[in-house]
Every structure is written in C-alpha cells, then in structure tokens.
Amino acid sequence: MTRAFSQTPENFTIKNFIIKESFLKADKIAVIVTDSLKNPRTSINGTYKFDINGFSKDLIFQDGVANCDMPIEKSTFMYIKHENDETDVSNLYYIYKSSESLTPMSISWYFLLAIPIGLILLGYMFRKLIGLMVFILMAYIYFNYSKGLSIGTFVESIFDGLKNLF
C-alpha cells in the first residue's frame, strides 16, 4: 500500500525548473521544479542528479524545491543542467549578489548568440566603428569569463538551446 504513494525519481520527469534565492539559507540558491508556465510542481520528491557549473550534484527535492549547498560569494554565472531519459533540460543564469540578497536572472541562449553576432555585423557595416566593436566584443568576452562563464559553457548553452528547437 505504501508503494502506491511513494514517489521516486523514476516516476516523475523534470522538464523545466527555475532558481530562486533560498529562503532557508543565506547566500544559497534553491532549484524549483516548474511546469511549462513556470508554475511550481509540488509533486516532485526525491533525489535527482543535476550538473551545476560542470559539477555533478544530487539535489534532494521536497515538494518540488531543493536547496543547493553551494554558497554564492559574489555575482556569477550559473549553468544548471538536468538529464532525463527523454531530454536534457538546461538553464543559464546570472546571479547578481547585492549586500542583502541574491537575484537570479535567466539568460536565453538567443542573447548569448545575438550579442557577438550583432557586434560583428555592426563592425562590418560601419568600417569606421570596427575598432569600437572589437573593443566592446572583447569587454563582453572578458565580463563573461571573469564572472565564471567559460567558453565551453558558453558553447554548450548555445548547443542545448539549438537542440531544444528541433
């Protein structure tokens, strides 16, 4: 009888998630399982494997929420990926840390691809501005790298976005 009510990771598939600042632990984030409309799915309980910035972590979900034990010490990029039997679900966030809170901002792979391509196209269209465009592109790359977004994560995020299109 208890088996009918037990919830194991095999019974539920995570197809979407968001991150928020953890209510219980300061300077830490919580992963919240959602549906396609970003409504929380409270039926998710159990241990699920996630890759967070390349590190494999087993997150324990209770009522659709799991606290990540990695403290956020400064503003950074966070790439979170969960592999299901059906598909891979990944999200890239920029987590802005102020003195009193963490503010996660979701970054679409469209922007990751559009900004450098747009700068390159502007540089080609306006030859006199090519030096400025190269400078802005270098500043963009430096900012991403200094905040924890490596080239590998950058490319993986774009490829995951392209895979989800098809």
C-alpha positions in Angstrom: 0.0 0.0 0.0 2.8 2.5 0.8 4.4 1.7 -2.5 1.5 3.3 -4.4 2.1 6.6 -2.6 5.9 6.6 -2.7 7.5 8.9 -5.2 10.7 8.0 -6.7 12.7 9.9 -9.4 11.7 7.2 -11.9 8.0 8.2 -11.6 8.4 11.9 -12.4 10.3 13.6 -15.1 11.7 17.1 -14.6 11.1 19.1 -17.8 11.6 22.6 -16.5 13.0 24.4 -13.5 13.9 27.8 -12.2 16.2 29.0 -9.5 15.5 31.5 -6.7 17.3 32.7 -3.6 16.9 30.1 -0.8 14.6 31.2 1.9 16.3 28.9 4.5 19.9 29.5 3.8 21.6 32.9 3.2 23.8 33.2 0.1 22.5 29.9 -1.4 20.0 29.1 -4.2 17.0 26.8 -4.4 16.1 24.9 -7.5 12.3 24.8 -8.1 10.7 22.4 -10.5 8.1 24.0 -12.6 5.7 23.3 -15.5 5.9 25.0 -18.9 4.1 28.0 -17.5 6.6 28.4 -14.6 4.1 27.2 -12.0 5.8 25.2 -9.2 5.2 21.4 -9.3 4.9 20.4 -5.7 4.5 16.7 -6.5 8.3 16.2 -7.1 10.0 14.5 -4.2 13.2 12.5 -4.2 16.9 12.8 -5.3 17.7 14.0 -8.8 21.1 14.5 -10.4 22.0 18.0 -11.7 25.2 19.4 -13.2 25.9 22.8 -11.7 28.8 24.6 -13.5 30.2 21.3 -14.5 30.0 19.7 -11.1 27.6 16.8 -10.6 25.3 17.2 -7.6 22.5 15.1 -6.2 19.7 17.5 -5.2 17.1 16.3 -2.7 13.7 17.7 -3.7 10.9 18.1 -1.2 7.6 19.4 -2.6 9.3 20.5 -5.8 12.1 22.5 -4.1 15.7 21.6 -3.5 18.3 23.7 -1.7 21.8 23.8 -3.3 24.6 23.7 -0.8 27.0 25.7 -2.9 27.3 29.2 -1.4 27.3 32.2 -3.7 30.1 34.6 -2.6 30.0 37.1 -5.5 28.0 37.8 -8.6 28.5 34.9 -11.0 27.1 32.9 -13.9 25.4 29.5 -13.0 24.8 26.9 -15.7 22.4 24.2 -14.4 21.6 21.0 -16.4 19.4 18.0 -15.7 19.5 15.0 -17.9 16.3 13.0 -18.3 15.7 9.8 -20.2 13.7 11.9 -22.7 15.7 15.1 -23.0 18.2 17.4 -21.4 17.0 20.5 -19.5 19.5 23.3 -19.0 19.3 26.9 -17.9 21.9 29.6 -17.7 21.5 32.3 -15.0 23.4 35.3 -14.0 23.2 35.6 -10.2 23.6 39.2 -9.0 24.7 39.4 -5.4 23.9 42.5 -3.5 24.6 43.1 0.1 21.3 41.7 1.3 20.1 39.3 -1.4 20.7 37.1 -4.5 18.9 38.0 -7.7 19.0 35.3 -10.4 18.4 36.4 -14.0 17.7 33.8 -16.6 19.8 34.3 -19.8 18.5 33.0 -23.1 20.9 31.3 -25.5 19.5 33.7 -28.1 21.2 36.6 -26.3 24.4 34.7 -26.0 24.5 34.3 -29.7 22.9 37.5 -30.8 25.2 40.0 -29.0 28.5 38.8 -30.5 27.0 38.3 -34.0 25.3 41.8 -33.8 28.6 43.4 -32.8 30.4 41.7 -35.7 27.8 42.7 -38.2 27.8 46.3 -37.0 31.6 46.3 -37.3 31.3 45.1 -40.9 28.5 47.6 -41.8 30.3 50.6 -40.4 34.0 50.1 -41.1 34.9 53.2 -39.1 33.4 51.7 -35.9 35.2 48.3 -36.3 37.7 49.2 -33.6 34.9 50.2 -31.1 33.1 46.9 -31.9 36.2 44.8 -31.3 36.7 46.6 -28.0 33.1 46.0 -27.0 33.3 42.4 -28.0 36.5 41.9 -26.0 34.8 43.6 -23.0 31.8 41.2 -23.4 34.1 38.2 -23.5 36.1 39.4 -20.5 33.0 40.1 -18.4 31.6 36.6 -19.2 34.9 34.9 -18.4 35.5 36.9 -15.2 32.1 36.0 -13.8 32.5 32.3 -14.4 31.2 31.7 -17.9 33.8 29.7 -19.7 33.9 29.3 -23.5 32.9 25.6 -23.0 29.8 26.5 -21.0 29.0 29.3 -23.5 29.1 26.9 -26.4 27.3 24.1 -24.5 24.5 26.5 -23.6 24.0 27.6 -27.2 24.0 24.0 -28.5 21.5 22.9 -25.8 19.2 25.8 -26.9 19.6 24.7 -30.5 18.8 21.1 -29.6 15.6 22.1 -27.9 14.4 23.9 -31.1 14.3 20.6 -33.0 
